[in-house]
Amino acid sequence: MTHTFFIAFSYILTALVIAGLVVRAVIDHRAQLRALAELESRGVGRRSRRG
């Protein structure tokens, strides 16, 4: 029982780090979508869509 606090703290800290990474990935994904939309609006196309 003496290590309960440290174990719980470690799990909480790990969960916070993982949540932060997920939030960062979501924010970056949205920024990349905005950048892609801006490029496409200027006429720059994707190579994968060329036929």
Secondary structure as GFF3:
##gff-version 3
##sequence-region A 1 51
A	DSSP	alpha_helix	4	41	.	.	.	ID=ss1
A	DSSP	three_ten_helix	47	49	.	.	.	ID=ss2
###
